[in-house]
Amino acid sequence: MVIELNSLLALAAGICILVFPKILNYIVAAYFIIIGLTGIFNIQIT
């Protein structure tokens, strides 16, 4: 069974947003930074 990292990140971010709504900006920023870095350096995350 293969679980993609993007799916896990989205799930974790959703749970954190529900529990701590004030940290939404940090979660979104961290997600965009991770996705941007993986795109720039062509890192395959699965």
mmCIF file of the N, C-alpha and C atoms, coordinates in Angstrom:
data_MODEL
# 
_entry.id   MODEL 
# 
loop_
_atom_site.group_PDB 
_atom_site.id 
_atom_site.type_symbol 
_atom_site.label_atom_id 
_atom_site.label_alt_id 
_atom_site.label_comp_id 
_atom_site.label_asym_id 
_atom_site.label_entity_id 
_atom_site.label_seq_id 
_atom_site.pdbx_PDB_ins_code 
_atom_site.Cartn_x 
_atom_site.Cartn_y 
_atom_site.Cartn_z 
_atom_site.occupancy 
_atom_site.B_iso_or_equiv 
_atom_site.pdbx_formal_charge 
_atom_site.auth_seq_id 
_atom_site.auth_comp_id 
_atom_site.auth_asym_id 
_atom_site.auth_atom_id 
_atom_site.pdbx_PDB_model_num 
ATOM 1   N N  . MET A 1 1  ? 0.850  -1.187 0.000  1.00 0.00 ? 1  MET A N  1 
ATOM 2   C CA . MET A 1 1  ? 0.000  0.000  0.000  1.00 0.00 ? 1  MET A CA 1 
ATOM 3   C C  . MET A 1 1  ? 0.886  1.238  0.000  1.00 0.00 ? 1  MET A C  1 
ATOM 4   N N  . VAL A 1 2  ? 0.693  2.101  -0.978 1.00 0.00 ? 2  VAL A N  1 
ATOM 5   C CA . VAL A 1 2  ? 1.487  3.315  -1.098 1.00 0.00 ? 2  VAL A CA 1 
ATOM 6   C C  . VAL A 1 2  ? 0.613  4.508  -0.755 1.00 0.00 ? 2  VAL A C  1 
ATOM 7   N N  . ILE A 1 3  ? 1.079  5.292  0.191  1.00 0.00 ? 3  ILE A N  1 
ATOM 8   C CA . ILE A 1 3  ? 0.371  6.519  0.581  1.00 0.00 ? 3  ILE A CA 1 
ATOM 9   C C  . ILE A 1 3  ? 1.249  7.691  0.178  1.00 0.00 ? 3  ILE A C  1 
ATOM 10  N N  . GLU A 1 4  ? 0.720  8.584  -0.624 1.00 0.00 ? 4  GLU A N  1 
ATOM 11  C CA . GLU A 1 4  ? 1.512  9.719  -1.079 1.00 0.00 ? 4  GLU A CA 1 
ATOM 12  C C  . GLU A 1 4  ? 1.658  10.754 0.028  1.00 0.00 ? 4  GLU A C  1 
ATOM 13  N N  . LEU A 1 5  ? 2.807  11.411 0.026  1.00 0.00 ? 5  LEU A N  1 
ATOM 14  C CA . LEU A 1 5  ? 3.097  12.409 1.057  1.00 0.00 ? 5  LEU A CA 1 
ATOM 15  C C  . LEU A 1 5  ? 2.130  13.585 0.975  1.00 0.00 ? 5  LEU A C  1 
ATOM 16  N N  . ASN A 1 6  ? 1.748  13.979 -0.239 1.00 0.00 ? 6  ASN A N  1 
ATOM 17  C CA . ASN A 1 6  ? 0.820  15.103 -0.388 1.00 0.00 ? 6  ASN A CA 1 
ATOM 18  C C  . ASN A 1 6  ? -0.505 14.822 0.308  1.00 0.00 ? 6  ASN A C  1 
ATOM 19  N N  . SER A 1 7  ? -0.972 13.592 0.214  1.00 0.00 ? 7  SER A N  1 
ATOM 20  C CA . SER A 1 7  ? -2.223 13.225 0.871  1.00 0.00 ? 7  SER A CA 1 
ATOM 21  C C  . SER A 1 7  ? -2.089 13.302 2.380  1.00 0.00 ? 7  SER A C  1 
ATOM 22  N N  . LEU A 1 8  ? -0.978 12.819 2.894  1.00 0.00 ? 8  LEU A N  1 
ATOM 23  C CA . LEU A 1 8  ? -0.757 12.885 4.343  1.00 0.00 ? 8  LEU A CA 1 
ATOM 24  C C  . LEU A 1 8  ? -0.619 14.323 4.824  1.00 0.00 ? 8  LEU A C  1 
ATOM 25  N N  . LEU A 1 9  ? 0.079  15.153 4.044  1.00 0.00 ? 9  LEU A N  1 
ATOM 26  C CA . LEU A 1 9  ? 0.223  16.562 4.422  1.00 0.00 ? 9  LEU A CA 1 
ATOM 27  C C  . LEU A 1 9  ? -1.127 17.266 4.432  1.00 0.00 ? 9  LEU A C  1 
ATOM 28  N N  . ALA A 1 10 ? -1.940 16.992 3.429  1.00 0.00 ? 10 ALA A N  1 
ATOM 29  C CA . ALA A 1 10 ? -3.261 17.619 3.361  1.00 0.00 ? 10 ALA A CA 1 
ATOM 30  C C  . ALA A 1 10 ? -4.127 17.189 4.537  1.00 0.00 ? 10 ALA A C  1 
ATOM 31  N N  . LEU A 1 11 ? -4.077 15.906 4.876  1.00 0.00 ? 11 LEU A N  1 
ATOM 32  C CA . LEU A 1 11 ? -4.857 15.408 6.006  1.00 0.00 ? 11 LEU A CA 1 
ATOM 33  C C  . LEU A 1 11 ? -4.388 16.034 7.315  1.00 0.00 ? 11 LEU A C  1 
ATOM 34  N N  . ALA A 1 12 ? -3.084 16.071 7.532  1.00 0.00 ? 12 ALA A N  1 
ATOM 35  C CA . ALA A 1 12 ? -2.536 16.661 8.758  1.00 0.00 ? 12 ALA A CA 1 
ATOM 36  C C  . ALA A 1 12 ? -2.874 18.144 8.839  1.00 0.00 ? 12 ALA A C  1 
ATOM 37  N N  . ALA A 1 13 ? -2.763 18.849 7.721  1.00 0.00 ? 13 ALA A N  1 
ATOM 38  C CA . ALA A 1 13 ? -3.087 20.279 7.713  1.00 0.00 ? 13 ALA A CA 1 
ATOM 39  C C  . ALA A 1 13 ? -4.557 20.509 8.022  1.00 0.00 ? 13 ALA A C  1 
ATOM 40  N N  . GLY A 1 14 ? -5.421 19.684 7.464  1.00 0.00 ? 14 GLY A N  1 
ATOM 41  C CA . GLY A 1 14 ? -6.853 19.827 7.731  1.00 0.00 ? 14 GLY A CA 1 
ATOM 42  C C  . GLY A 1 14 ? -7.192 19.614 9.189  1.00 0.00 ? 14 GLY A C  1 
ATOM 43  N N  . ILE A 1 15 ? -6.588 18.606 9.792  1.00 0.00 ? 15 ILE A N  1 
ATOM 44  C CA . ILE A 1 15 ? -6.836 18.345 11.218 1.00 0.00 ? 15 ILE A CA 1 
ATOM 45  C C  . ILE A 1 15 ? -6.315 19.489 12.072 1.00 0.00 ? 15 ILE A C  1 
ATOM 46  N N  . CYS A 1 16 ? -5.120 19.984 11.749 1.00 0.00 ? 16 CYS A N  1 
ATOM 47  C CA . CYS A 1 16 ? -4.554 21.099 12.525 1.00 0.00 ? 16 CYS A CA 1 
ATOM 48  C C  . CYS A 1 16 ? -5.400 22.362 12.400 1.00 0.00 ? 16 CYS A C  1 
ATOM 49  N N  . ILE A 1 17 ? -5.924 22.602 11.211 1.00 0.00 ? 17 ILE A N  1 
ATOM 50  C CA . ILE A 1 17 ? -6.767 23.783 11.015 1.00 0.00 ? 17 ILE A CA 1 
ATOM 51  C C  . ILE A 1 17 ? -8.041 23.665 11.839 1.00 0.00 ? 17 ILE A C  1 
ATOM 52  N N  . LEU A 1 18 ? -8.611 22.469 11.920 1.00 0.00 ? 18 LEU A N  1 
ATOM 53  C CA . LEU A 1 18 ? -9.817 22.286 12.722 1.00 0.00 ? 18 LEU A CA 1 
ATOM 54  C C  . LEU A 1 18 ? -9.533 22.484 14.211 1.00 0.00 ? 18 LEU A C  1 
ATOM 55  N N  . VAL A 1 19 ? -8.370 22.005 14.664 1.00 0.00 ? 19 VAL A N  1 
ATOM 56  C CA . VAL A 1 19 ? -8.044 22.083 16.089 1.00 0.00 ? 19 VAL A CA 1 
ATOM 57  C C  . VAL A 1 19 ? -7.509 23.464 16.459 1.00 0.00 ? 19 VAL A C  1 
ATOM 58  N N  . PHE A 1 20 ? -6.631 24.022 15.612 1.00 0.00 ? 20 PHE A N  1 
ATOM 59  C CA . PHE A 1 20 ? -5.996 25.316 15.889 1.00 0.00 ? 20 PHE A CA 1 
ATOM 60  C C  . PHE A 1 20 ? -6.203 26.259 14.700 1.00 0.00 ? 20 PHE A C  1 
ATOM 61  N N  . PRO A 1 21 ? -7.361 26.905 14.588 1.00 0.00 ? 21 PRO A N  1 
ATOM 62  C CA . PRO A 1 21 ? -7.634 27.727 13.402 1.00 0.00 ? 21 PRO A CA 1 
ATOM 63  C C  . PRO A 1 21 ? -6.684 28.911 13.221 1.00 0.00 ? 21 PRO A C  1 
ATOM 64  N N  . LYS A 1 22 ? -6.038 29.359 14.289 1.00 0.00 ? 22 LYS A N  1 
ATOM 65  C CA . LYS A 1 22 ? -5.156 30.521 14.172 1.00 0.00 ? 22 LYS A CA 1 
ATOM 66  C C  . LYS A 1 22 ? -3.858 30.210 13.444 1.00 0.00 ? 22 LYS A C  1 
ATOM 67  N N  . ILE A 1 23 ? -3.501 28.936 13.339 1.00 0.00 ? 23 ILE A N  1 
ATOM 68  C CA . ILE A 1 23 ? -2.246 28.610 12.672 1.00 0.00 ? 23 ILE A CA 1 
ATOM 69  C C  . ILE A 1 23 ? -2.428 28.300 11.190 1.00 0.00 ? 23 ILE A C  1 
ATOM 70  N N  . LEU A 1 24 ? -3.583 28.652 10.652 1.00 0.00 ? 24 LEU A N  1 
ATOM 71  C CA . LEU A 1 24 ? -3.872 28.383 9.243  1.00 0.00 ? 24 LEU A CA 1 
ATOM 72  C C  . LEU A 1 24 ? -2.812 28.993 8.331  1.00 0.00 ? 24 LEU A C  1 
ATOM 73  N N  . ASN A 1 25 ? -2.413 30.225 8.585  1.00 0.00 ? 25 ASN A N  1 
ATOM 74  C CA . ASN A 1 25 ? -1.427 30.888 7.728  1.00 0.00 ? 25 ASN A CA 1 
ATOM 75  C C  . ASN A 1 25 ? -0.110 30.131 7.710  1.00 0.00 ? 25 ASN A C  1 
ATOM 76  N N  . TYR A 1 26 ? 0.336  29.637 8.851  1.00 0.00 ? 26 TYR A N  1 
ATOM 77  C CA . TYR A 1 26 ? 1.602  28.914 8.915  1.00 0.00 ? 26 TYR A CA 1 
ATOM 78  C C  . TYR A 1 26 ? 1.515  27.579 8.185  1.00 0.00 ? 26 TYR A C  1 
ATOM 79  N N  . ILE A 1 27 ? 0.383  26.912 8.311  1.00 0.00 ? 27 ILE A N  1 
ATOM 80  C CA . ILE A 1 27 ? 0.215  25.620 7.643  1.00 0.00 ? 27 ILE A CA 1 
ATOM 81  C C  . ILE A 1 27 ? 0.213  25.809 6.132  1.00 0.00 ? 27 ILE A C  1 
ATOM 82  N N  . VAL A 1 28 ? -0.506 26.798 5.652  1.00 0.00 ? 28 VAL A N  1 
ATOM 83  C CA . VAL A 1 28 ? -0.564 27.053 4.213  1.00 0.00 ? 28 VAL A CA 1 
ATOM 84  C C  . VAL A 1 28 ? 0.820  27.460 3.700  1.00 0.00 ? 28 VAL A C  1 
ATOM 85  N N  . ALA A 1 29 ? 1.515  28.316 4.426  1.00 0.00 ? 29 ALA A N  1 
ATOM 86  C CA . ALA A 1 29 ? 2.843  28.747 4.005  1.00 0.00 ? 29 ALA A CA 1 
ATOM 87  C C  . ALA A 1 29 ? 3.812  27.570 3.959  1.00 0.00 ? 29 ALA A C  1 
ATOM 88  N N  . ALA A 1 30 ? 3.789  26.719 4.971  1.00 0.00 ? 30 ALA A N  1 
ATOM 89  C CA . ALA A 1 30 ? 4.688  25.561 4.996  1.00 0.00 ? 30 ALA A CA 1 
ATOM 90  C C  . ALA A 1 30 ? 4.369  24.621 3.844  1.00 0.00 ? 30 ALA A C  1 
ATOM 91  N N  . TYR A 1 31 ? 3.105  24.407 3.558  1.00 0.00 ? 31 TYR A N  1 
ATOM 92  C CA . TYR A 1 31 ? 2.709  23.532 2.449  1.00 0.00 ? 31 TYR A CA 1 
ATOM 93  C C  . TYR A 1 31 ? 3.227  24.073 1.123  1.00 0.00 ? 31 TYR A C  1 
ATOM 94  N N  . PHE A 1 32 ? 3.041  25.376 0.901  1.00 0.00 ? 32 PHE A N  1 
ATOM 95  C CA . PHE A 1 32 ? 3.511  25.970 -0.349 1.00 0.00 ? 32 PHE A CA 1 
ATOM 96  C C  . PHE A 1 32 ? 5.031  25.912 -0.464 1.00 0.00 ? 32 PHE A C  1 
ATOM 97  N N  . ILE A 1 33 ? 5.742  26.112 0.633  1.00 0.00 ? 33 ILE A N  1 
ATOM 98  C CA . ILE A 1 33 ? 7.202  26.038 0.609  1.00 0.00 ? 33 ILE A CA 1 
ATOM 99  C C  . ILE A 1 33 ? 7.657  24.626 0.263  1.00 0.00 ? 33 ILE A C  1 
ATOM 100 N N  . ILE A 1 34 ? 7.035  23.631 0.877  1.00 0.00 ? 34 ILE A N  1 
ATOM 101 C CA . ILE A 1 34 ? 7.410  22.237 0.599  1.00 0.00 ? 34 ILE A CA 1 
ATOM 102 C C  . ILE A 1 34 ? 7.135  21.879 -0.856 1.00 0.00 ? 34 ILE A C  1 
ATOM 103 N N  . ILE A 1 35 ? 5.956  22.240 -1.351 1.00 0.00 ? 35 ILE A N  1 
ATOM 104 C CA . ILE A 1 35 ? 5.610  21.938 -2.738 1.00 0.00 ? 35 ILE A CA 1 
ATOM 105 C C  . ILE A 1 35 ? 6.531  22.702 -3.690 1.00 0.00 ? 35 ILE A C  1 
ATOM 106 N N  . GLY A 1 36 ? 6.836  23.931 -3.377 1.00 0.00 ? 36 GLY A N  1 
ATOM 107 C CA . GLY A 1 36 ? 7.733  24.725 -4.221 1.00 0.00 ? 36 GLY A CA 1 
ATOM 108 C C  . GLY A 1 36 ? 9.138  24.154 -4.278 1.00 0.00 ? 36 GLY A C  1 
ATOM 109 N N  . LEU A 1 37 ? 9.676  23.755 -3.130 1.00 0.00 ? 37 LEU A N  1 
ATOM 110 C CA . LEU A 1 37 ? 11.015 23.184 -3.108 1.00 0.00 ? 37 LEU A CA 1 
ATOM 111 C C  . LEU A 1 37 ? 11.086 21.855 -3.844 1.00 0.00 ? 37 LEU A C  1 
ATOM 112 N N  . THR A 1 38 ? 10.061 21.031 -3.686 1.00 0.00 ? 38 THR A N  1 
ATOM 113 C CA . THR A 1 38 ? 10.067 19.759 -4.408 1.00 0.00 ? 38 THR A CA 1 
ATOM 114 C C  . THR A 1 38 ? 9.965  19.989 -5.913 1.00 0.00 ? 38 THR A C  1 
ATOM 115 N N  . GLY A 1 39 ? 9.280  21.033 -6.319 1.00 0.00 ? 39 GLY A N  1 
ATOM 116 C CA . GLY A 1 39 ? 9.188  21.344 -7.743 1.00 0.00 ? 39 GLY A CA 1 
ATOM 117 C C  . GLY A 1 39 ? 10.482 21.910 -8.300 1.00 0.00 ? 39 GLY A C  1 
ATOM 118 N N  . ILE A 1 40 ? 11.127 22.796 -7.537 1.00 0.00 ? 40 ILE A N  1 
ATOM 119 C CA . ILE A 1 40 ? 12.366 23.430 -7.996 1.00 0.00 ? 40 ILE A CA 1 
ATOM 120 C C  . ILE A 1 40 ? 13.499 22.397 -8.110 1.00 0.00 ? 40 ILE A C  1 
ATOM 121 N N  . PHE A 1 41 ? 13.628 21.555 -7.093 1.00 0.00 ? 41 PHE A N  1 
ATOM 122 C CA . PHE A 1 41 ? 14.731 20.593 -7.082 1.00 0.00 ? 41 PHE A CA 1 
ATOM 123 C C  . PHE A 1 41 ? 14.346 19.239 -7.675 1.00 0.00 ? 41 PHE A C  1 
ATOM 124 N N  . ASN A 1 42 ? 13.138 19.154 -8.248 1.00 0.00 ? 42 ASN A N  1 
ATOM 125 C CA . ASN A 1 42 ? 12.660 17.957 -8.920 1.00 0.00 ? 42 ASN A CA 1 
ATOM 126 C C  . ASN A 1 42 ? 12.759 16.718 -8.015 1.00 0.00 ? 42 ASN A C  1 
ATOM 127 N N  . ILE A 1 43 ? 12.315 16.871 -6.788 1.00 0.00 ? 43 ILE A N  1 
ATOM 128 C CA . ILE A 1 43 ? 12.326 15.783 -5.819 1.00 0.00 ? 43 ILE A CA 1 
ATOM 129 C C  . ILE A 1 43 ? 11.031 15.000 -5.957 1.00 0.00 ? 43 ILE A C  1 
ATOM 130 N N  . GLN A 1 44 ? 11.137 13.698 -6.116 1.00 0.00 ? 44 GLN A N  1 
ATOM 131 C CA . GLN A 1 44 ? 9.978  12.842 -6.248 1.00 0.00 ? 44 GLN A CA 1 
ATOM 132 C C  . GLN A 1 44 ? 9.588  12.320 -4.871 1.00 0.00 ? 44 GLN A C  1 
ATOM 133 N N  . ILE A 1 45 ? 8.428  12.737 -4.372 1.00 0.00 ? 45 ILE A N  1 
ATOM 134 C CA . ILE A 1 45 ? 7.948  12.289 -3.069 1.00 0.00 ? 45 ILE A CA 1 
ATOM 135 C C  . ILE A 1 45 ? 6.692  11.476 -3.290 1.00 0.00 ? 45 ILE A C  1 
ATOM 136 N N  . THR A 1 46 ? 6.769  10.204 -2.898 1.00 0.00 ? 46 THR A N  1 
ATOM 137 C CA . THR A 1 46 ? 5.584  9.339  -3.015 1.00 0.00 ? 46 THR A CA 1 
ATOM 138 C C  . THR A 1 46 ? 5.395  8.560  -1.750 1.00 0.00 ? 46 THR A C  1 
# 
